[in-house]
């Protein structure tokens, strides 16, 4: 696997703070703390629906404009801070645990700390955790998603050192889209293609029936293609909704070569669900970065979709890093968010966790829009773009 020869630097290791969740206890680093009477799942699920309702209000307002009214933004931050405070206090009930957590995070100010939740079961928007004392006057630096680089590891038995450290070169992206998303056609795809195509070796293509994609006709054949293709980036600008048994499913259009004709033509839609990964065995060839820029692509809060969700399926298939959303995100916001993220990750070469954090802050500061807290990371936060050969002697 290309790009994985360099070791994790000591300063990156120091920024990684594992919070490992077991059935009866959780551990901050290697220090154990017991759960109180109810399980961690039950505690956090009480707050997830309220957080998603707040995200829903932000989603509705973001359909027409990226810019939100500052007063409305403040109201939603207050609401998010309330539930983030309750979740923080309930999950880290033990005073010693909260003090240890504070001390550990303050020890790793540079690079930005990465509290990393190691668990295969709990789907919670950790970015909303609020560590401040007064939620009615929320400070942005008290939200974990604005202050730190939270991450999730869905494979608890896998050592952190075995996760990919660098994104291999050259860049090769497959861009999957749903034809009804106009902003993805007009803004997201052109901007990302421009960021990808830096050298002659880099490649960025749409999911259509040209080349090796000519046999793609459904979710199974798409996954079979992905298992043999050379893509190391998969971007999904599409819809995601629960299908049979509440299993999350991506809805993707098979495009024509001509994008203008695509918009006015009724195209076939293929479904890529969590079930598909059980039907098609295999592994990705180049351990891709996957961006699920779709409606609620991180899975729902019910019991079934906690264990069969798309990020976990992509991890098992060999994805190196995954970004997914905790709620539906409107086309306008999703396209702009993706463009800004790739600017930070590819152009400014930030680690993936920092690129996500900076993108959230960008929309909060520039547009008074905190909807970026709905985007979560499913890999170590230090994963970054590999250094090109011509730059190796510069650093």
Phi, psi and omega in degrees: 000118185294150174081011185245021184275335183279144180282158174292128181293150181305322182291332177288317177301320183293336181275349183272114180245100181286134172240097188266130186251121175248182183290319185253349184205169169229159181233131171261114194059240178250013181269120184274146175221131182283151170282150174282196192314317182262158181285162180298322179302310183298319181298310186285331178295337177296331185259340185299315183297322179292322177295318179294328175296321177294316176301323180298318177297320178293322180298314181300315180292331184276357180290328184260334183204145173290331183276126176251155177297131182304322179293319177296318177302315180296320178300317181288326175295322177297315180296315179296321180295325179297309182287328176293326177292314180299317180295319180297315182290322182284319182288311177264068185295320186290127180299323178295324178295316180295321179292319178298317180299315179298315181297316182295320181289327179287339180285343186239058183286336181218109006285178183300132181301147180235082173295120190239116184273117182259102183194146178258007189234324193270110178267092182231141178285080184302337179299339183272349177310134184238124187258005182279171182266339185230101185284340180286348174228068190293139174253133186299327182289354178269345173281131182299325182290339177264335184262318184246188176238072183300147179215168179230138172244116185269000181240082186300331183278354183264124182296145182301329183291345180273352177282150180301139182258330184226152177270116188290155181248157358286169180282137179215099184255137165255123183256113181255134190219155170257133190297340183280352184269092187296320181294330177293321177291313190276329186242306189295307182298309180298320182292316181291320179300321179294322179289328182285312189281072181268319179242171180293337180279338181286150184219141177216117184226157177272155173285100175222190187262024177267157176062220182289355181269006185295338182266359182286120180223348178202182183298322181294315180291330175295314180293324175299319177297315182297329180290340182248351185279168182263009183293133173247012172216129175237119180245125181247107173255087191206189176262153175222127179210155178289138177246230181300137176055029177064024179276132183293141184221129174275135178251116189232138177270141170271112191275160167275165179294327182268111182296325180297319178290328180302318185294331184257007183245141176282108187258152175293144179246130177256154182244125176245106185249172176298330177296327184302325183292335176280333181277332182243106180274148179154185180218145174297145183283324188239024175044071191285157162278130183239127179245108178267082182271068188221175181292115173051051185283352179275355181097158182273183184264000181279169188298319183294310186283356172286332184256339178236078177238163188295316178304318180296321179296318180293324176298313180295334180279351177111014176294141180276324183206142183224136172243132182216162183254147181271354183205168173299136179238127183296152184307315183300312181290317183300317181295316181292321181296315180297316179302315182291321178300311182293332174298315179290318186284315185268313185280315180264357172057040174282150169302155189300321179295317179292322179298320177294315180299313181295328178291318176301313180296323180302313182285330176292315184283318185277326187239004184053041185234110181267015183295344177299342176295346179281350180269128182238157183250134181240062177184167174303142186289344185276353180304131186212169178292134179294154178282132179292149182307323183289345182258356188299327181269358185281318186300000000 
